[in-house]
Amino acid sequence: MSTDGPADQLTPGFRGRPRPDGVALPPGQYLERGFPVLTAGPTPHVPTDRWALTVCNEDRETWTWSWADLMALPQDEPTVDLHCVTRWSKFGTRWRGVSLDVLLADVRSSAQYALVTCYGGYTTNLPVADLLGGRAWVAHTYDDRPLHPEHGGPARLLVPHLYLWKSAKWVKEIHLVRDETRGFWERYGYHDYGDPWREQRYQGD
Amino acid sequence: MASGWRVATLVDATGASTSARTLVLDVPGWAGHRAGQHVDLRLTADDGYTAVRAYSLGSSWDPAAPTRVEVTVQRVPGGEVSPYLVDDFAVGQRIEVRGPVGGWFVWEPGAGGGAPVLLLAGGSGVVPLVAMVRERRRADDRTPFRLVYSVRMPGDALFLDELTGVRRRDDGVDAHVVWTRGVPPGLADDRPPGRLTLRELARHGWPADLAPLVYVCGPTGFVEAVSRMLLVLGHDASAIRAERFGPSTT
């Protein structure tokens, strides 16, 4: 049936975009210049005067920061690449926020896993080690502007070395737990770790 | 769920609108899907380059034709994949398929204890919602459905005959179309084209006190606007399931 290839060829005639040159995209990703939105439900709108972030350890001790507390902490300005499991990657995004190294510095815990919960009810899980080492932030500013609610404002988790569903929008609580507890998408079959470079999209990948 | 790539063959294709095409694929080994789920399609170029995109399944799963999978692809001008699938990919040719994917944006008979269902579609976001209507039909289910379908103009509308016209055959599924840019000639009401309003949503959707399951699918701006209206109308945020596509509005 094919007009320009052997009969067993897949999608004959498909050419695709010009191949990105000198750009390192994780497998199966394409380059996106906009900033798409993927959320499972309505966008929560949380005023900063009612916002708080709580870390809860495995002994149920808690540490809480108000918006003013968060702003008073040392701020980072990471520029990072984003990789969404829906296949788009966006390079060089500019953020401002507080490193999890700072937030977890005084938290007593030997737990290895985190379950992040959010305003609106979203949850996701990841290892505590991936929150540390200058690789994760609670981000409140994107491209020099307050983070829009669609993208997780007033503040979202930012863990750019994992697929973007781990970078939970509207972050509210970080529970440090001994046993890995699956979050929202993970319970629907998405990967517990989600490394874009190893293409860990679904459980079993 | 998603268990690796299968080689599928295009067995049928029909124009669904002036800019969309429905592809019927035969996927050997396909193990069934639920209404609202999607598939990943992988396209391969001569040099081995591949591109993958997710498309909502438009059909309910038919045990009598278990390897049949249907998607409706909207042509995105300048897009990498959709122009090929709408204009070039021919019956008899092959493509790789993975899925079904997604377990959140789904409906099946009895969901939510048989709660009524409110479907809110923007543009080609109607595809997974039509899969839910078809699943209801296939299962002879009587759950009351309402669909509000926001679409630009007659040439863009998908499944219109099936939902509202001569091929309509779903008692208990009330569909209301909102034309945002241009209305069909001879339309009975004289509503000028324009976006869905809160008043229209209140009138053509279910009241919140019936606690319907709500599925919203469309471009980001549509989903954001409709979700806000639903909350204003008293719907519980946890009953609203949303799927967005395209860039954000900001």
Interface residues (C-beta under 8 A of the other chain):
Chain A: M1 S2 T3 G5 D8 Q9 L10 T11 P12 G13 F14 R15 G16 R17 R19 G28 Y30 G34 F35 P36 V37 L38 T39 A40 G41 P42 T43 P44 T86 R87 G120 G121 H148 E150 H151 F184 W185 Y188 G189 R201 Y202 Q203 G204
Chain B: M1 A2 S3 V7 R42 L43 T44 A45 D46 Y49 T50 A51 V52 R53 A54 E80 V81 Y84 D88 F89 A90 V91 G92 Q93 R94 I95 E96 V101 G102 G103 W104 F105 T220 E224 S227 R228 L230 L231 A237 S238 I240 R241 A242 R244 F245 G246 P247 S248 T249 T250
